Amino acid sequence: MKDLPFDPSTLRREKLRGVGVGLSSEVVHIAGTNIVAKIPAPQDLEDQKVEKRIYERLQGHPNILRYLGQSPPACTLLRNALLFEYHRHGTLIDCLDKIVPGRSRWPSQAVSAVAYIHSKGVVHGDIGLHNFLLHDDGRLILCDFAGSGLDELPPNVSAGVRYLNPLFDSDYPSERDDVFALGTVLYELDRGERLFEGKSEREIRQCLRNKQFPDLSLVSSPLRQVIEKCWTVPDYKAGNAGLS
């Protein structure tokens, strides 16, 4: 890990700004830096070890969150947190209906990110707009591999209701389930709204279970065909999409 832009041994809590809290961790921004720390819950240290290995394997792709290393033992406040590049614009949910430079490239970048992680033996398990960040330069960044699968180790998370494959029939999410979720992401990026906006979770589940997908006639080609295949073709791969 390169030299940090803060002194780990003297870091104080007032320098930490909450970004998000999940079941397995707390994410904080270290004020005055471009770094966020993902602090694990004590019971989730094993999951953190897997997430660390995943990020180490995935580094170098422009649409994967940049991993900066692990906080040193001297920094007791961060409790061996994983450190990442900070993205101040938040997730794509926060800017779905906004005009953002570079937005036209988001679909191809989302496809590239998912195809890349699959090529590296990683199943995300929770693909969705909530796990794509917006970079200052306008590109999207796939993040949050807590609970993701690595090689023979299966994921222990699953997708949100809008992204959940209705044909999911396994104990654990697979690449196929990531690809289904990718189809929903691509639809939402193109239309600028959530899939089945305004419907309850129960209604969304019923629509997906009955394969009542939204009308894709207004989605541009070839993205329309990619979304349809993500949703309906059992052996379709992200790497087959060929978006540019």
C-alpha positions as CSV (number, residue, x, y, z in Angstrom):
1,M,0.0,0.0,0.0
2,K,1.3,3.4,-0.9
3,D,1.7,6.2,1.7
4,L,-1.7,7.3,3.0
5,P,-2.7,11.0,2.9
6,F,-3.4,10.9,6.6
7,D,-1.6,9.7,9.8
8,P,-3.2,6.4,10.8
9,S,-1.9,6.6,14.4
10,T,-3.5,10.0,15.0
11,L,-6.8,9.7,13.1
12,R,-9.8,10.9,15.1
13,R,-13.5,10.0,14.8
14,E,-14.4,13.6,14.0
15,K,-12.5,13.1,10.7
16,L,-14.9,10.3,9.7
17,R,-18.0,11.1,7.7
18,G,-20.6,8.4,7.4
19,V,-21.3,7.3,3.8
20,G,-23.3,4.1,4.4
21,V,-24.1,1.3,6.8
22,G,-24.8,-2.3,5.9
23,L,-25.3,-5.6,7.6
24,S,-21.6,-6.4,7.5
25,S,-19.8,-3.1,7.5
26,E,-19.8,0.7,7.9
27,V,-18.4,2.9,5.2
28,V,-16.9,6.2,6.1
29,H,-15.2,9.0,4.2
30,I,-12.0,10.3,5.7
31,A,-12.3,14.1,5.6
32,G,-9.7,15.9,3.5
33,T,-8.8,12.8,1.5
34,N,-10.1,10.9,-1.5
35,I,-10.4,7.7,0.6
36,V,-13.3,5.8,2.1
37,A,-12.8,3.1,4.7
38,K,-15.1,0.0,4.8
39,I,-15.0,-1.0,8.5
40,P,-16.2,-4.6,9.0
41,A,-18.5,-5.8,11.8
42,P,-16.6,-8.1,14.2
43,Q,-18.6,-11.1,13.1
44,D,-17.8,-10.6,9.4
45,L,-14.1,-10.7,9.3
46,E,-14.0,-13.9,7.2
47,D,-16.2,-12.3,4.5
48,Q,-13.9,-9.3,4.6
49,K,-10.9,-11.6,3.8
50,V,-12.8,-12.9,0.7
51,E,-13.7,-9.4,-0.4
52,K,-10.1,-8.3,-0.1
53,R,-9.0,-11.2,-2.3
54,I,-11.6,-10.3,-4.8
55,Y,-10.5,-6.7,-5.1
56,E,-6.9,-7.7,-5.3
57,R,-7.8,-9.9,-8.2
58,L,-9.9,-7.4,-10.0
59,Q,-7.7,-4.3,-9.9
60,G,-6.8,-2.6,-13.2
61,H,-10.2,-2.5,-14.8
62,P,-11.5,1.1,-15.3
63,N,-15.0,0.2,-14.2
64,I,-14.1,-1.6,-11.0
65,L,-13.7,0.3,-7.7
66,R,-10.0,1.1,-7.0
67,Y,-8.8,-0.7,-3.9
68,L,-6.0,1.1,-2.0
69,G,-5.1,-1.5,0.6
70,Q,-6.0,-2.3,4.2
71,S,-5.7,0.1,7.1
72,P,-2.6,-0.6,9.2
73,P,-2.9,-2.0,12.7
74,A,-1.7,1.3,14.1
75,C,-5.1,2.8,13.1
76,T,-7.2,1.2,15.7
77,L,-10.2,3.4,14.9
78,L,-10.6,1.8,11.4
79,R,-10.2,-1.8,12.7
80,N,-8.3,-3.2,9.7
81,A,-10.8,-1.6,7.2
82,L,-10.5,-2.0,3.5
83,L,-9.6,1.4,1.9
84,F,-11.0,2.5,-1.5
85,E,-11.1,5.5,-3.7
86,Y,-13.9,7.9,-2.7
87,H,-16.6,8.8,-5.3
88,R,-18.5,11.9,-4.1
89,H,-21.4,11.6,-6.6
90,G,-22.7,8.5,-5.0
91,T,-24.5,5.6,-6.8
92,L,-26.3,5.6,-10.1
93,I,-29.6,5.6,-8.2
94,D,-28.7,9.2,-7.2
95,C,-28.2,10.4,-10.7
96,L,-30.5,8.1,-12.8
97,D,-32.7,11.0,-14.0
98,K,-29.9,13.5,-14.4
99,I,-28.0,14.6,-17.5
100,V,-24.4,13.5,-16.9
101,P,-21.4,13.8,-19.3
102,G,-20.5,10.3,-20.5
103,R,-23.9,8.8,-19.7
104,S,-24.1,7.2,-23.2
105,R,-21.2,5.0,-22.3
106,W,-22.7,3.6,-19.1
107,P,-24.4,0.5,-20.7
108,S,-21.2,-0.7,-22.4
109,Q,-19.2,0.0,-19.2
110,A,-21.7,-2.0,-17.1
111,V,-21.4,-4.9,-19.5
112,S,-17.6,-4.6,-19.5
113,A,-17.5,-4.7,-15.7
114,V,-19.7,-7.7,-15.3
115,A,-18.0,-9.6,-18.1
116,Y,-14.6,-8.9,-16.5
117,I,-15.5,-10.1,-13.0
118,H,-16.9,-13.3,-14.5
119,S,-13.7,-13.9,-16.5
120,K,-11.8,-13.6,-13.2
121,G,-13.9,-16.2,-11.3
122,V,-16.1,-13.8,-9.4
123,V,-19.9,-13.8,-9.1
124,H,-21.1,-10.5,-7.6
125,G,-24.5,-11.7,-6.4
126,D,-26.0,-8.3,-5.9
127,I,-25.8,-6.5,-9.3
128,G,-27.9,-3.3,-9.3
129,L,-27.8,0.5,-9.7
130,H,-27.1,0.7,-5.9
131,N,-23.7,-1.0,-6.5
132,F,-22.5,1.2,-9.3
133,L,-20.8,4.5,-8.4
134,L,-20.3,7.6,-10.6
135,H,-16.7,8.7,-11.1
136,D,-15.8,12.4,-11.5
137,D,-15.0,11.7,-15.2
138,G,-18.5,10.3,-15.9
139,R,-17.7,6.6,-16.0
140,L,-19.5,4.1,-13.8
141,I,-17.7,2.0,-11.2
142,L,-18.9,-1.4,-9.9
143,C,-18.4,-1.8,-6.2
144,D,-19.3,-3.8,-3.1
145,F,-18.1,-7.4,-3.3
146,A,-19.0,-8.2,0.3
147,G,-20.6,-11.6,0.1
148,S,-19.6,-12.2,-3.5
149,G,-18.5,-15.6,-4.8
150,L,-14.9,-16.3,-5.7
151,D,-13.8,-19.4,-7.6
152,E,-15.5,-22.4,-5.8
153,L,-16.7,-20.3,-2.9
154,P,-20.4,-19.3,-3.7
155,P,-21.9,-15.9,-2.9
156,N,-23.8,-15.4,0.3
157,V,-25.8,-12.5,-0.9
158,S,-28.6,-12.2,-3.5
159,A,-30.0,-9.5,-5.7
160,G,-32.7,-6.9,-4.9
161,V,-36.3,-7.6,-6.0
162,R,-35.9,-5.7,-9.3
163,Y,-32.8,-7.6,-10.2
164,L,-33.7,-11.1,-9.0
165,N,-33.9,-13.7,-11.6
166,P,-37.4,-15.3,-11.5
167,L,-35.8,-18.6,-12.6
168,F,-33.4,-18.6,-9.7
169,D,-33.5,-22.2,-8.5
170,S,-30.2,-22.8,-6.8
171,D,-28.9,-22.4,-3.3
172,Y,-26.6,-19.6,-4.4
173,P,-26.6,-16.9,-7.1
174,S,-24.6,-17.8,-10.3
175,E,-23.2,-15.9,-13.3
176,R,-26.6,-16.4,-14.9
177,D,-28.3,-14.4,-12.1
178,D,-25.7,-11.6,-12.4
179,V,-26.5,-11.5,-16.1
180,F,-30.3,-11.2,-15.5
181,A,-29.6,-8.4,-13.1
182,L,-27.4,-6.7,-15.7
183,G,-30.4,-6.7,-18.0
184,T,-32.4,-4.7,-15.5
185,V,-29.5,-2.3,-15.0
186,L,-29.3,-1.7,-18.7
187,Y,-33.0,-1.1,-19.0
188,E,-33.0,1.4,-16.1
189,L,-30.0,3.2,-17.6
190,D,-31.7,3.5,-21.0
191,R,-35.1,4.6,-19.7
192,G,-33.9,6.8,-16.8
193,E,-36.2,5.1,-14.3
194,R,-36.4,2.1,-12.1
195,L,-37.9,-1.2,-13.5
196,F,-41.6,-1.3,-12.6
197,E,-41.4,2.1,-11.0
198,G,-44.3,2.6,-8.5
199,K,-45.1,-1.1,-8.1
200,S,-44.8,-2.8,-4.7
201,E,-42.2,-5.6,-4.2
202,R,-45.0,-8.1,-4.3
203,E,-46.2,-6.8,-7.6
204,I,-42.7,-6.7,-9.0
205,R,-42.1,-10.3,-8.0
206,Q,-45.3,-11.4,-9.7
207,C,-44.5,-9.5,-12.9
208,L,-41.1,-11.2,-13.1
209,R,-42.4,-14.6,-12.1
210,N,-45.0,-14.3,-15.0
211,K,-42.3,-13.0,-17.4
212,Q,-44.3,-9.8,-17.8
213,F,-41.3,-7.7,-18.8
214,P,-41.8,-4.0,-19.8
215,D,-42.2,-3.0,-23.5
216,L,-38.7,-2.7,-25.0
217,S,-39.8,-1.1,-28.2
218,L,-38.6,2.4,-27.0
219,V,-35.1,1.0,-26.1
220,S,-32.5,1.6,-28.8
221,S,-31.0,-1.2,-30.8
222,P,-28.7,-3.2,-30.1
223,L,-29.3,-2.5,-26.4
224,R,-32.8,-3.8,-26.7
225,Q,-31.7,-7.2,-27.9
226,V,-29.0,-7.4,-25.2
227,I,-31.6,-6.7,-22.5
228,E,-34.0,-9.2,-23.9
229,K,-31.3,-11.9,-23.9
230,C,-30.1,-11.1,-20.4
231,W,-33.7,-11.6,-19.2
232,T,-34.7,-14.6,-21.2
233,V,-31.7,-16.6,-22.7
234,P,-30.5,-19.2,-20.1
235,D,-26.9,-19.5,-21.3
236,Y,-26.4,-15.8,-22.2
237,K,-23.1,-14.3,-21.1
238,A,-22.2,-10.7,-20.4
239,G,-19.2,-11.2,-22.7
240,N,-21.6,-11.9,-25.5
241,A,-23.2,-8.5,-25.5
242,G,-20.7,-6.7,-27.7
243,L,-21.8,-3.2,-26.8
244,S,-19.4,-0.4,-27.7
